[in-house]
Amino acid sequence: MAETLAAQDTEAQTAQPVLSINNIEVIYNHVILVLKGVSLDVPLGGITALLGANGAGKTTTLKAVSNLLRAERGDVTKGTIEFKGERCDQLTPNEMVKRGCIQVMEGRHCFEHLTIEDNLLTGAFTRRDGRAAIAQDLEMVYNYFPRLRERRTSQAGYTSGGEQQMCAIGRALMSRPTTILLDEPSMGLAPQLVEEIFEIVKKLNENEGVSFLLAEQNTNVALRYAKYGYILENGRVVLDGEASALRDNEDVKEFYLGVSGENRRSFKNVKAYKRRKRWLA
């Protein structure tokens, strides 16, 4: 009985959101409304997918959490963002990193003139727990990304796109995050590399307990690895649910996986337009 209660307590703690976005509105340049009442939760130790087409507002949502909007003249004008139960929408980006939330930017941003290892070490800049702990985490990153160990002395700018994406994720891990905001990790990569990176994300989630908010256009891959998903259209959430339920949803199949009920998508079908209007209503 005691073991059962302990297991239930553990499940209850795991179910608590580490990140909670509550009805936020984002405006750029005091004029352009990009997000309209977006709400979502990221459970502790979970992988949550944020899905949608290009321009739907996925990256803006992540930047609202990591507080990178102000650098692009954007502001959260309504709603709240909470990390570990505390308001965080007024913090600076480096304060968010210190609290355990870090964003891996779209486009595999690395310091091209630095080596892979130096790039990884920049991720530990905010840490104050000593060289031994940093060296231990560096070894951990190399264990998850063996290819980075092989290229540790190479300049990041001369490595492949997949290696740069691994470097960007590894650099985020060096800050010892609770939550990683991962923006379009599959962009521009071969399918085999995409699978490899998502498998590593899964292992990091299971073995290290890192929570992920994953913004991705590749709906098919994202829903295979995520536990829960939100779909954005035109800056607002139009559907959310368990990843397995979203994979089986006919609207998701049609509008994001390109499969209709007859396993063939027809763009001339008037009914599809009517369904699209219902989807966005």
N, C-alpha and C positions, 0 to 999 in steps of 0.2 A: 504493500500500500504506500509506504514512504517513498519507494522508488517511482511509483506511478505519479504521486503528487509532485515529486521533484521534476519528473519529465514534463508534467503539465505546466509547472512554473517556468521551465526552460522554454517551452513552446510559446507561452504568453509573453516572455521577454523578447523572444525572437520576432514575434508579431508586431511589437511596438515600432512605429516608424522612427527611423533615425533622422529622416528628412521629411518635412511636411511643407508643401506649398499650398497656400490657402487663398484662392480667388484673386490671383495677382493680375494686374494690368501693367503693361510695359509700353512706354511711349518714347520714340526717338525724336530728337530735335524739337521737343515740345509740341510736335504736330502729328507724327506718324504713329498710329495705334497699331501695335504688332501683336501683343497678347491680350486676350479679352476674357478675364475671369478663369484663368487656368488654375486647377487644383489637382494635386497628386501627392501620393505618399510613397516613400521608399522604405520598406521594412528593414530592420537591422539584420544583416547577413543575407539579404536577398539580391536578386538581379531583376531590375525593373526596366522594361523597354519603353522608350518614348519614340513612337513611330509617326511617319508622315512624309509627304512629298517634300521636295526642295522648296524652301520658302514658307513652310507651314508654321515655323516658330520654334523648332526643336533647339537650335543653337542659342537662340535668345533666352529660352527657358533655362538652359544650363548656365549661361552667363549671368542671369538674374540671381541664381543660387551662389555662384562663385564671386559675385560682385565685380564682374569685369565690364558691366554695361556702361559705366560712367566714362570709360576710356573711349567709347564710341558714341557719346552724347545720348545715352539711353538712361531711363529712370523707371524704377518700379513706383508707379503713382497710386496704386491701390493694392490692398491685400497684404499678407504677411508671409514670411518665409522663416521656418524654424528648423534649427539643426540641433539634435540632441535635446530637444525640448526648450530651447532658448531662441529668441529672435536673433536673426543674423543678417537681415537685409541691409543694415547700416554699417556692417563691418567692412574692413578693407580686405582685399584678396589675400594678403599675407596672413592676416588674422584668421581667415577661414582655413588656410593651410595649417596653421598651428593648432586649430581646433580639430583637424582631421578630415577636412573636405577639400579635395583638389580636383581641378579639371584638366583632362587631357584634350587639348585643342584639336579641332578638325584640321587636317592637312599635315599631320606629323611634324609639328614644329620642333626642330632640334637646333642646337648651336652648331652650325655646320663646320665652323673652324676648329671646334674642340673634338677630342677623341670621344668614342662611345663611353669609355669609363669616366671621363671628366664630365660628360653630359649627365651620367647617372649620379655622380657626386653632387652636382648642383641641386639635385632634388632633396638633399639632406641639409641644405643651407640653413633652414629654420630650426634644426635640431640642436639640442644642447646636452645630449646624453653620452658624448665621448666618442673617440675614434674606434674603439673596440666594437661598440654597438653598430656604428655605421659600416665597419668592415664586415660584420656578421650579416647585415642586411644586404650589402653588396653581393656577398656570396649567395644569399637567398635568391636575389634577382638573377644571377647567372645560372642558378639551378633551374629556374623556371624558363629562362631564355638562353639555352646553351649556345645559340648562334651569336649572342652578344659577347659571350666569353671568347669566342674565336676572333671576333672583330674588335676587341676591347681597345686596341691601340690604333685602330683606323679612324681617320677623320669622319665624323658623322655625315658630312656632305657627300662623301664618296661611297656611302653604303646604299643598299637597295631600299626601295620604299617599304618593304616588309620589315627590314631591319630597323629602319627609322621609326616605324610604328611601335615595334617592340621596345626600342630605346625610350620613346615617349612614355609608354606605360611603365617601364621599369623605373624611369626617373620619378614618376608619380609615387611608385611604391616606396622609394627611398625616403619619402616624407612620413612614412608610417601612417597612412590615412585610414580612417574608418570607412570613408565613402569616396569612391572615384566617379566623377562625371565624365563619361567616355563619349566623345563626339565623333560619330561617323568613322569607326575604326576600320571598316571594310572599303572605304573610298579609295579607288584606284589600285586595288590589290587583286591578284589572281585568286580564283576561288579556293585553291589549295591553301594559300597563305591565310585567307579569311578564316577557313576552318581551323587552322593551326592557332591563330590568335584567339578565336573564340573558345577553343578548348583550354587555352592557358587562362583566360578570364574565368572560366568555370572552375578550374583548379584553384585559382586564387580565392575565389568565393568560398569554395568548400574547405580548403586547407587553412587559409589565413583569416577567414571570416570577413573579408572586405565586401562591403555593399557596393553595388554598381547601379547608377542611373545611366542607361545606355541609349543615346540618341542615334537612330539608325534608319536609313532608307531601305536597306535590305531586310524587308519584313520577314521573309521566309527564314533566314538564318537567325534573326533576332528572337523570333518567337519560339525557336527550338531550344534556345539557351536561357531565355528569361522565364521567370515564374509568373510575372504579371505584366500587363502592358496597357499603355494609354496611346490613343491615336489622335493626333492633332490635325486639324484642317483649318486653314485661314486663321490661325492664332487662338483656337479654342479646342478643348477636348470634346470630340464627338462620340467616342466610345472607349470603354475601358473594361477590363476583366482578366480572368486567369488566361495565361498564354495559350493553354490548350483549347479553351473556349473560343478565343479569338482566331486561332488557326482553323477552327471548324465553322466560323461565322461566314455566311454566304456573301455578305457585303464586303468583308475583308478579303475573301477569296477573289471577288470580282474586281474591286478597286485597287488592291495592293498586290495580289498574287497573280492577277491576270487570268483567273479561271472562273468561268460561270458555272451554273448548275449543270450544263451539258459539257463541261470541261473545255469549252471554247469561248473566247471572248469576242463578241461582235460589237464594234463601235458604231454600227449603223442601226442598232436596235433601239427603238424609241423607248422601250420599257427601261432600258439601262439609264437613260436620261432621267426618267421619272424616279427611279430608285436613287439616283445620285442626288436629286433634289430632296428626297426624304432623308437621305444620309446626312445632308448638310443642314436640314431643318432644325 
